[in-house]
Amino acid sequence: MEKQTGPFELASHYLRLKPDSSIEVLTGGDEFWKQLMQGELGDFRHEYLVVTTTFCGDWPSWENHVNGDEIVFLLSGKVEFLLEHDEDITSVIIDKPGHYVFVPRNTWHTAKTSVDTTMLFITAGDGTQLRPA
């Protein structure tokens, strides 16, 4: 069976970048996140997940990717990223489309905004942890 090549919208069709350099298109949305958290999509070991998300308001939780780095690009809006490492919190303001923040592995992070903000995430998916903000 031949793979579909698109066009796709990244907000609704996420990308799974596999260790063998292949790409899998995954249908996004609430059901995706439920399946991911229940382990139904595998462990994402040595894989990256690429998604876009739009939000208006502070994230309800902190997250930490213990097994890999993350890159977060601003597509529109304005966001304050908070990065916590060794109990030290750094604030990074991103307010120009195309600018990004690099989140080193094992760094707790969250985001704050009061405007519609769209970001592109390239995330090491294996072992992601969450805690309330």
PASEBA-1860 file (N, C-alpha, C; in nm, 3 decimals):
! residues 133
1> MEKQTGPF> 0.085/-0.118/0.000/0.000/0.000/0.000/0.089/0.124/0.000 ~ 0.058/0.217/-0.085/0.136/0.339/-0.096/0.096/0.439/0.012 ~ 0.195/0.506/0.070/0.167/0.606/0.173/0.105/0.729/0.111 ~ 0.009/0.788/0.182/-0.044/0.917/0.140/0.062/1.023/0.168 ~ 0.071/1.119/0.077/0.173/1.222/0.092/0.115/1.358/0.126 ~ -0.016/1.369/0.138/-0.074/1.497/0.179/-0.157/1.559/0.069 ~ -0.198/1.681/0.088/-0.158/1.770/0.197/-0.228/1.735/0.329 ~ -0.157/1.763/0.438/-0.208/1.744/0.572/-0.197/1.875/0.648
9> ELASHYLR> -0.275/1.888/0.753/-0.265/2.003/0.843/-0.205/1.952/0.974 ~ -0.094/2.013/1.016/-0.021/1.965/1.132/-0.102/1.977/1.261 ~ -0.201/2.065/1.264/-0.284/2.079/1.383/-0.373/1.956/1.404 ~ -0.402/1.882/1.298/-0.491/1.766/1.310/-0.426/1.634/1.269 ~ -0.310/1.640/1.206/-0.236/1.520/1.165/-0.091/1.537/1.208 ~ -0.057/1.469/1.316/0.076/1.482/1.376/0.175/1.393/1.302 ~ 0.303/1.420/1.324/0.409/1.340/1.262/0.488/1.265/1.368 ~ 0.514/1.141/1.340/0.599/1.057/1.425/0.726/1.032/1.346
17> LKPDSSIE> 0.839/1.084/1.395/0.968/1.066/1.330/1.036/0.946/1.394 ~ 1.055/0.841/1.316/1.103/0.713/1.369/1.255/0.700/1.358 ~ 1.313/0.610/1.438/1.459/0.593/1.437/1.515/0.546/1.304 ~ 1.432/0.481/1.221/1.481/0.435/1.090/1.467/0.544/0.983 ~ 1.442/0.668/1.027/1.427/0.785/0.940/1.299/0.784/0.859 ~ 1.203/0.699/0.896/1.072/0.703/0.831/0.979/0.793/0.911 ~ 0.868/0.831/0.848/0.770/0.921/0.909/0.634/0.854/0.904 ~ 0.561/0.863/1.014/0.424/0.813/1.021/0.332/0.931/1.050
25> VLTGGDEF> 0.224/0.943/0.972/0.123/1.046/0.996/0.019/0.987/1.091 ~ -0.008/1.058/1.200/-0.103/1.013/1.302/-0.218/1.111/1.312 ~ -0.340/1.062/1.318/-0.455/1.149/1.336/-0.451/1.205/1.477 ~ -0.453/1.338/1.488/-0.440/1.405/1.618/-0.573/1.422/1.687 ~ -0.573/1.506/1.789/-0.694/1.537/1.864/-0.697/1.470/1.999 ~ -0.808/1.485/2.069/-0.822/1.433/2.205/-0.800/1.282/2.214 ~ -0.851/1.208/2.115/-0.836/1.062/2.117/-0.689/1.023/2.106 ~ -0.612/1.097/2.026/-0.468/1.072/2.014/-0.401/1.082/2.150
33> WKQLMQGE> -0.426/1.193/2.222/-0.360/1.216/2.351/-0.401/1.110/2.453 ~ -0.527/1.067/2.448/-0.574/0.961/2.537/-0.499/0.830/2.508 ~ -0.489/0.794/2.379/-0.418/0.672/2.340/-0.270/0.680/2.377 ~ -0.211/0.798/2.356/-0.069/0.816/2.388/-0.044/0.795/2.537 ~ -0.126/0.858/2.622/-0.108/0.848/2.767/-0.134/0.707/2.819 ~ -0.217/0.630/2.748/-0.245/0.493/2.790/-0.146/0.393/2.730 ~ -0.048/0.443/2.653/0.054/0.357/2.595/0.009/0.278/2.474 ~ -0.106/0.314/2.417/-0.160/0.240/2.304/-0.087/0.270/2.172
41> LGDFRHEY> -0.004/0.372/2.171/0.069/0.408/2.049/0.217/0.369/2.057 ~ 0.251/0.286/2.154/0.390/0.248/2.173/0.459/0.345/2.267 ~ 0.589/0.327/2.283/0.662/0.406/2.382/0.737/0.525/2.323 ~ 0.740/0.540/2.192/0.809/0.651/2.125/0.959/0.652/2.158 ~ 1.014/0.538/2.191/1.157/0.529/2.223/1.240/0.568/2.102 ~ 1.327/0.666/2.120/1.414/0.719/2.013/1.333/0.778/1.898 ~ 1.214/0.826/1.927/1.127/0.887/1.826/1.090/1.029/1.869 ~ 1.054/1.110/1.770/1.009/1.246/1.796/0.867/1.262/1.747
49> LVVTTTFC> 0.790/1.342/1.818/0.654/1.378/1.781/0.654/1.524/1.738 ~ 0.594/1.553/1.622/0.586/1.689/1.570/0.438/1.727/1.562 ~ 0.401/1.834/1.635/0.262/1.881/1.638/0.259/2.033/1.641 ~ 0.146/2.090/1.604/0.120/2.231/1.633/0.001/2.237/1.727 ~ 0.004/2.335/1.815/-0.103/2.355/1.911/-0.131/2.504/1.925 ~ -0.260/2.537/1.931/-0.302/2.675/1.957/-0.365/2.680/2.095 ~ -0.326/2.779/2.173/-0.382/2.793/2.308/-0.389/2.941/2.344 ~ -0.477/2.973/2.437/-0.490/3.109/2.489/-0.508/3.096/2.639
57> GDWPSWEN> -0.399/3.108/2.710/-0.401/3.091/2.854/-0.284/3.006/2.898 ~ -0.260/3.008/3.026/-0.147/2.934/3.082/-0.170/2.784/3.071 ~ -0.063/2.710/3.052/-0.072/2.565/3.054/-0.114/2.520/3.193 ~ -0.196/2.416/3.203/-0.239/2.368/3.334/-0.135/2.282/3.404 ~ -0.026/2.249/3.335/0.074/2.161/3.395/0.214/2.196/3.348 ~ 0.311/2.144/3.419/0.450/2.144/3.379/0.476/2.011/3.311 ~ 0.572/2.007/3.218/0.610/1.880/3.159/0.761/1.867/3.154 ~ 0.805/1.743/3.143/0.947/1.713/3.144/0.971/1.595/3.050
65> HVNGDEIV> 1.066/1.609/2.960/1.101/1.503/2.866/1.237/1.448/2.910 ~ 1.233/1.339/2.984/1.353/1.287/3.049/1.448/1.218/2.952 ~ 1.400/1.179/2.835/1.484/1.101/2.743/1.521/1.175/2.615 ~ 1.501/1.306/2.611/1.540/1.379/2.491/1.507/1.527/2.500 ~ 1.569/1.602/2.411/1.548/1.747/2.403/1.418/1.778/2.328 ~ 1.373/1.902/2.341/1.254/1.950/2.270/1.285/2.088/2.211 ~ 1.229/2.113/2.094/1.236/2.245/2.032/1.093/2.294/2.015 ~ 1.067/2.420/2.057/0.933/2.477/2.049/0.942/2.609/1.972
73> FLLSGKVE> 0.877/2.613/1.854/0.878/2.730/1.766/0.749/2.809/1.781 ~ 0.760/2.941/1.785/0.642/3.027/1.785/0.599/3.050/1.640 ~ 0.473/3.021/1.612/0.416/3.049/1.479/0.336/3.178/1.480 ~ 0.265/3.204/1.592/0.192/3.330/1.608/0.163/3.351/1.756 ~ 0.142/3.478/1.793/0.110/3.512/1.931/0.233/3.553/2.010 ~ 0.226/3.530/2.140/0.334/3.566/2.231/0.324/3.473/2.352 ~ 0.437/3.425/2.401/0.435/3.330/2.511/0.557/3.352/2.601 ~ 0.536/3.327/2.729/0.646/3.322/2.824/0.668/3.175/2.858
81> FLLEHDED> 0.787/3.127/2.829/0.824/2.990/2.863/0.902/2.993/2.994 ~ 0.863/2.906/3.087/0.934/2.892/3.214/1.007/2.759/3.212 ~ 1.137/2.763/3.234/1.221/2.643/3.234/1.280/2.624/3.373 ~ 1.258/2.508/3.432/1.308/2.479/3.567/1.411/2.367/3.559 ~ 1.530/2.399/3.606/1.636/2.298/3.612/1.714/2.319/3.740 ~ 1.731/2.212/3.817/1.800/2.220/3.946/1.738/2.328/4.036 ~ 1.604/2.333/4.040/1.527/2.426/4.123/1.546/2.573/4.085 ~ 1.607/2.600/3.972/1.625/2.735/3.920/1.529/2.755/3.804
89> ITSVIIDK> 1.450/2.865/3.803/1.353/2.889/3.697/1.401/3.005/3.610 ~ 1.404/2.979/3.479/1.441/3.080/3.381/1.318/3.114/3.299 ~ 1.293/3.243/3.278/1.181/3.290/3.196/1.234/3.331/3.059 ~ 1.170/3.280/2.953/1.208/3.314/2.816/1.083/3.365/2.745 ~ 1.087/3.490/2.699/0.974/3.548/2.625/0.999/3.524/2.476 ~ 0.899/3.469/2.410/0.906/3.447/2.265/0.791/3.526/2.205 ~ 0.824/3.627/2.123/0.719/3.713/2.069/0.733/3.742/1.919 ~ 0.823/3.672/1.851/0.840/3.689/1.707/0.824/3.555/1.638
97> PGHYVFVP> 0.731/3.544/1.542/0.714/3.418/1.470/0.848/3.370/1.413 ~ 0.873/3.241/1.429/0.998/3.182/1.384/1.101/3.169/1.494 ~ 1.085/3.245/1.602/1.176/3.229/1.715/1.137/3.103/1.791 ~ 1.234/3.048/1.861/1.207/2.923/1.932/1.282/2.918/2.063 ~ 1.241/2.821/2.145/1.311/2.792/2.269/1.357/2.646/2.262 ~ 1.477/2.625/2.311/1.536/2.492/2.319/1.516/2.444/2.462 ~ 1.451/2.329/2.479/1.427/2.272/2.612/1.517/2.148/2.626 ~ 1.624/2.160/2.704/1.712/2.044/2.722/1.641/1.929/2.792
105> RNTWHTAK> 1.685/1.809/2.763/1.627/1.691/2.828/1.628/1.710/2.979 ~ 1.526/1.654/3.044/1.512/1.655/3.189/1.499/1.797/3.247 ~ 1.432/1.885/3.173/1.404/2.021/3.219/1.253/2.039/3.228 ~ 1.203/2.067/3.348/1.061/2.094/3.364/1.029/2.227/3.296 ~ 0.914/2.235/3.226/0.879/2.359/3.157/0.727/2.373/3.146 ~ 0.685/2.499/3.137/0.545/2.533/3.119/0.539/2.663/3.041 ~ 0.419/2.702/3.000/0.404/2.824/2.920/0.290/2.908/2.974 ~ 0.306/3.041/2.958/0.203/3.136/3.001/0.177/3.233/2.887
113> TSVDTTML> 0.048/3.258/2.862/0.010/3.356/2.761/-0.132/3.403/2.789 ~ -0.167/3.519/2.733/-0.304/3.569/2.744/-0.359/3.603/2.606 ~ -0.288/3.564/2.501/-0.333/3.588/2.363/-0.332/3.455/2.288 ~ -0.410/3.447/2.180/-0.407/3.327/2.097/-0.264/3.304/2.049 ~ -0.210/3.187/2.080/-0.072/3.155/2.048/-0.068/3.018/1.982 ~ 0.004/3.009/1.870/0.023/2.882/1.801/0.171/2.849/1.800 ~ 0.202/2.727/1.840/0.340/2.683/1.848/0.357/2.549/1.780 ~ 0.478/2.525/1.729/0.516/2.398/1.669/0.612/2.331/1.766
121> FITAGDGT> 0.583/2.204/1.799/0.662/2.129/1.895/0.730/2.011/1.826 ~ 0.859/1.996/1.851/0.933/1.877/1.809/0.985/1.816/1.939 ~ 0.919/1.707/1.979/0.934/1.655/2.115/0.983/1.512/2.115 ~ 1.083/1.485/2.196/1.123/1.347/2.224/1.012/1.286/2.309 ~ 0.938/1.192/2.254/0.816/1.146/2.319/0.833/1.044/2.428 ~ 0.945/0.976/2.434/0.965/0.868/2.528/0.982/0.921/2.671 ~ 0.897/0.878/2.762/0.914/0.908/2.904/0.869/1.045/2.948 ~ 0.779/1.109/2.876/0.731/1.241/2.916/0.661/1.234/3.051
129> QLRPA> 0.691/1.331/3.138/0.628/1.340/3.270/0.549/1.468/3.279 ~ 0.441/1.466/3.359/0.357/1.585/3.383/0.339/1.604/3.532 ~ 0.323/1.732/3.572/0.286/1.766/3.710/0.201/1.892/3.704 ~ 0.111/1.912/3.799/0.024/2.032/3.796/0.106/2.161/3.805 ~ 0.056/2.264/3.740/0.124/2.396/3.745/0.093/2.463/3.877
END
